[in-house]
């Protein structure tokens, strides 16, 4: 299966079962190149299973999937060369410094000038000031940003982020959101899974709701909102959101050093 010119990912009729448990029951969706696509669903909906199939870590029982023009079943090596994957838990070496983690991955990928690659990513993800510190001293948000930076070494055109903010505090979540927005701004295709409604609303160009192994809704935020009856118009004083309050209270910490 090849993906059409405008799509980085195409999934048709994807099915996966574990014994009598049907995890995916005919999943269909497309992800446009250079967009952020959110797969939204509760725990057990099948989000991670879908990502694992797309990343060639798991075989589907039925259906087809293409990533960056390659079929995940018959062209797995080409798919793996086109993607990066960040799982639910940061895969960083806490004994090494942030820079040493990045240099290590660049060397494993046999890239030239791994030090320069590491320095560029440290700057890009606002980690330069903590470059020589052990990762064990990093905050949750810093570890997650480093983890995403490591997954980007090699400039993969497609990035999978499996619940990238799971277990993070509110400030760390916002840091990761900023990172995802930077990725999208650079033209990278991002498929992220999440169970947080506000995360999908903040980041995604399109949102697919996965429920009990099926996509039950798929569209832009505006399209999904039109699925509900028109809202009753009331003139009330606009109250600040919790996010606005949180950011106002903590102030702008960017550039002020990491904790």
N, C-alpha and C positions, 0 to 999 in steps of 0.2 A: 504493500500500500504506500503510495506516495502522497505527500501533502500538496494541496493546490498552491498556486503561486502566492496568494495572499495570506496563507495560513502557515504558522510555524508548527502547530500541533493539530492533528485531526484524529478524532476517536469515533468509531462506529460500532455499536452493538457489543460493547465490552462486557464480558461476563466472567465472574470468578466465584467459586464456591470452595468452602472448606468442609468436607463431609456433607452434612445436611444443611449447613448454614450458607445461604446465598448472600454473598457480600456485595457483588455487583450483578445487576440484572438488566443488562442492555443499556449501557451508558453511551451517550452521543454528545459530542461538543467539538467546536473548533476554537482555536486561539489565534488571533491575528498577529502577524509579525510586529514586534516592537510594542506590544500592548501588555497590560497587567490583567491577568484573568484570575479571578478568585473562585475557588471551589469551596463553597460554604456548606457546612453541615455539622451536626452534633457528633459526639464520640460514637464510633461504630458505624457511621454512615457509609464508609468505604473510601474516604478521601486518601488515606495513606496507601491503601491497596492500589488505587488508580495511579498514584505517583510512582509506586514501585514497578508497576507494569510499564509505564512510560519510560522509566529509567532502565529498563531491561533487567531489573533485579527479580522479577517475578513473571511467570508466564500466564497469560490469560487462558481461560477455558474456551472462550469463543469471542468472536469479534476481531476488529482490526484497529491498529493505531499507528500513526506516522508522526515522526518528529523531525523537523528540519529537512523534510523530503525523503526520509528513510523509514523503512518499515521496522518496527521494534522487534518483530519475530524473526525476520529473515536478514536484517542488516544491523544487528545489534552493535557490532563494533563501530559502525558509522554513527549510530545514535549516541553511543557513549562518548565519541569524540566531539559531539555537538552540544553536549549538555554539561551542566554542573548541578549538584544536588546538595542541599543543606537540610539535614534531618531535624527531628524535633529536639535533639540534644546537641549542644555545641561539641564538635569533634576537634578540640584543640588540645595541645600538649601543655599542661599547666606548669611543667618544670622549665620549659623553654620560654624565652621572651616572645613578645608579639612579632618582632622582626624575624627572629629565628624560626618561628612557625611558618611564616610566609616564604622565607628563603628555602626551607626544607621542601615545601610543596613545589616550588619553582624548579628545584633541582630534580625532584622525582619526575617532573614533567619534561626534564631534559631541555629546559629553556636557557637561552644565553642571558648572561648578566642578571642572575637571580636577585642580587642585592638591589639593583636599580628597580626591578619589578616590585620588590618588597617595599622600598621607600615610596614609590608612587602610590601603592595601595594604602600604606599607612597615612599618607597625606589625604588621599581621597576619602578615607573613612574616619578622619579626624582622630587618628591614633598615634601621630608622630611623637607627641609628648610622652607617651607611655611605651614607645617602641622597645626600649631596653629593659623594661620591667618584666618580671615573671608574670605569666598569664594568671597564676594563682592569686595575684593581687588585683586583678581586674574585676570591675563590677559586672553584673549580668548583661547589661547592655553592651559593654565593651567587648565581652567574650562573644556575644552574638554577632557584633559587627566584624570582629576578627574572623569568625567562622565563615561569614558570608564573603569577606574579602578573600579568604583562602580558596573558596569555591570558585571564585572568578578568575583565578590565575589560569591563563591560557585563552582568555576572552571568549568563553563559550557563548554562542548566540542565544541559547535557551537555558534558563535557570529555573529549577524547581525549588521552592521553599515550602517545606512541610511544617505547618504551624510554627512559623519563625518566632512568634512572641509568646509561645506557651510557657507559663511559669515565670514570666518577667514582671517586674513592678511597672507602674504606669509610666515613669520617666524612661525606663529602658525600652518599653514598647514604642514610645514616641521616637526614640533614637533609631530603632529598627525601621519604623515607618519612613523616616527621612532617608534611610539607606535604600529602601525599595524604590522610593520616588526618584532617587539619583540614578538607579539602574534603568528605570523606565525612560528617564530623560536622555540616557546615552544610547537608546535604541535597542536595549536588550529585551527579549521576550521573557516575561515572568509569569509562571503559574504558581500561585500560592494557595495552600489549603489553610483554612481557618474555621474556628467555631465562634469567632467574635464578630458580631454584626457590624460594630463600628469600624473594625479593621477593614472589612470588605468595602464598606461605604467610603472610607478614606482613600483607599489605594486602587481599587479595581476600575478598569475601563468597562469590563463586563463581569457579571456575577452569575454563577450557576449554583443553584441550590440542590445539593445531593441529599436525598432522604431515602433510607432503607434500600440503598443500592440503585436508585434511579434518579435521573435529573428531572426534577418536577417543575423547575422554572429556570430560564436562562435569558439574560438580557442586560442592558445598561441599568443603572440605578433608576433612571427616569422611567424606563419601560417597566421595571418591576413594580414601581410605585403605582403605575396605572392599572395594575391588577386589582388594586383595592378600590372601593367606592370613593367618589370625590369627597375630600375632606370638608367638613363644615367650616365656613369662614367665620372666624371670631377675631375681633380686634382687641388684642391683649398686649401688655408690655412684654417686650422680648427679654427673656432672662438669659444670662450667660450659661454656656454649657459647662459641664464639669471639666472638660479639657481646657477651656479658656480660664477657668478659675485656677486649675492646677498650674498652668504655665505662668499665670500672673503671680501666683504665690511663690513659686520656686525661682522666678526670674529667668533671664536668658543666661544659661550656664555654658553655652558654646564658646569655646576659647578660654574659658576660665579655669581649665584644668579638670581632669577626671578625678573622681573619688577613688 
